[in-house]
């Protein structure tokens, strides 16, 4: 960067004043010396001698003056040289320490580069750049304009003072620089001073603002489209159009995945350079949605897949060139998800690299999330419309009455069955009070009170009622009332579902009547059976007992007479047979007594219920060997005979079931007075019942239940918490009147 320099003190002023001063001094000396020589010299020889002295003196003075002048000039030149060296060092330091890259370009080759240029262009040092062509660092798209600007500077044609161009570092990284060109004076061909100012960050910020603004504009337009959307396909096509027209993208396309399966992705809408560009690049929509592609990967992972530079990431140079010609330099695939459901993807292709930085991707993902919400809402709306039609069809063809009323009791919805049963057209019932036309006048006030009480819940409320038809017929309806709640949880509408049970009610009434008749008959048969058992037991005890007693006495008499005879072979067998017959008579008497007691326990008639139960418990324990504890209070009031008989028989049947089925080791029997009657409990620690209610095959359990029912009582069969079964019979002290009585 050093140039030819001129010493300080040289120039026009020095070249004029030194000769002028010398001329003046010489003229003064010649004139003065000639005058003195003529004055002092008396003869020519003396004058000549003085002239010689004068000449040599002039030469000496002149030499001294020239020596002094030369020394002055050399000192000034050295001072100027030191000053120029200082300025040059300062200038070099300024260039070397400049934050901007400075290049000296001779032709199109770099002759000098400062350290900032080495840093900017990715060189290890400035020397690495010397000899390189400047165009080696210029993006191919900008090389022609740089050559044009360089030629304009060299030939001193008008040109812009600065321009922003794309550059590539030695490592391939792209930068944006502001280029300033100026002629640089040199000894040879004209050179250029190139100043490069790195504006990458500012440009990136500006580009980010531009892309973000475009994304926001697209997001706003998509949200407006969501409101206007009519069908799913219209929505997808409108979103793709907005992405291209408002976002400035080259291509936008949506693929949906039935069932959320990435392998089933299929394109449903696109806009921009689509089919034609696909063919030019050598791709197809089937290839674009394959399982290892960007859309499928985004849907599978739930994360956006971004390629910000196809040229840098593609290993196929031919494919890179085709993508560049199609204008597809970067792309992003965004997953559409709603909650945990995978819906599809939105894929965008841009005509510039680095088009999808994180802020833009975040905005675009928000756009896709809104699109997913809108798509779900659209599908939900379609499903709801279908469901509404389906439910309306079900409502109209349900075969039951369905009505909806508000809190005031005004009917707001009714189905066709309502009209068919009441005879009133639905249009004439809607808007009127429920009880205004379909309830008998004398029951309307009561119906209104019941309706208001229903709002207190709990729901559902099951109730029966009478419905007055237009023809004046009364129909029995069984209603199930449910409430519809608002967002605050307050009931706002009452939904009634009614079944016409008129025929069923009539059948049930006949069935109840038949059942009561059967129960009365069963009660009568039970009474007759008990009476017959009592008579048979009395006959067995009185008649057969007396005969057996007489037989036993005769056998005892015969035994004593035979014993008085001398023992012999003829007598001894007779004695043995008489003794055996006597023992058999004893056993027969015991069997008769046992059978008579089972047919009708004498203790029940003679002593009452408590002693009879105590005796039954004792016999059960002796017969089965199962420990049986009786908790019986003698102070328990004695019930009527039919109640006492029923409780005793229930206890007998319960103990029989324990011995046959329970496998118990302990039984407890208790009787207590609990208003309005007596409660008998028979509990065991056995295996327990399989069900709490007796089945059709459990005749013993059904018999106990029927005995209690006929007398206005009930029997419950439950499992004990500690294991086993509890039979609890509750009978009133006064037997319920039946036809059997």
Order of alpha helices (4+ residues) and beta strands (2+ residues): alpha-alpha-beta-beta-alpha-alpha-beta-beta-beta-alpha-alpha-beta-beta-alpha-alpha-alpha-beta-alpha-alpha-beta-beta-alpha-beta-beta-alpha-alpha-alpha-beta-beta-beta-alpha-alpha-alpha-alpha-alpha-beta-alpha-beta-beta-alpha-beta-beta
